[in-house]
Amino acid sequence: MGLFRSDPPVVDFEAVMDTDGVTWQAFTDEDGVLVIDTDADVEVFVNRAIVGGYVYPAWVDDYGRLIIELDG
């Protein structure tokens, strides 16, 4: 589980999904950068995040932070 931090909300997310619909366990580090929890050497293009069992549009910004669109 990871945290998405912004001003002001803090959002717990369970996982992220890529453009192929694959779900990846992930978390954010102390700087808010998204970390995919895997030992494999993969490149993941995130376009959704799972929050409270619901899927929301999401992406990773130029700084590696997960952006989740909770308003939709």
C-alpha positions, 0 to 999 in steps of 0.5 A: 500500500502506498500514500499519495501526498498533495496539498491537502489530501493524503490518499492510500492506494492499494496498487497501480495498473498499467496500460495493459490492465496489469495490476502492480503492487506499489508504494511511495518512498519518503519523497513521494516517488512511486516505487513498483514492488517487484524484483523484475526489471520492467518498465511500467506505464501507469494509467490507473490507481486502485483506491478503496477498491475503486479504479481511478485514472492516474499517471506518474509526473516528471518527478516520479510522483503518482497523480490520481484523478479522484474527481471524475 
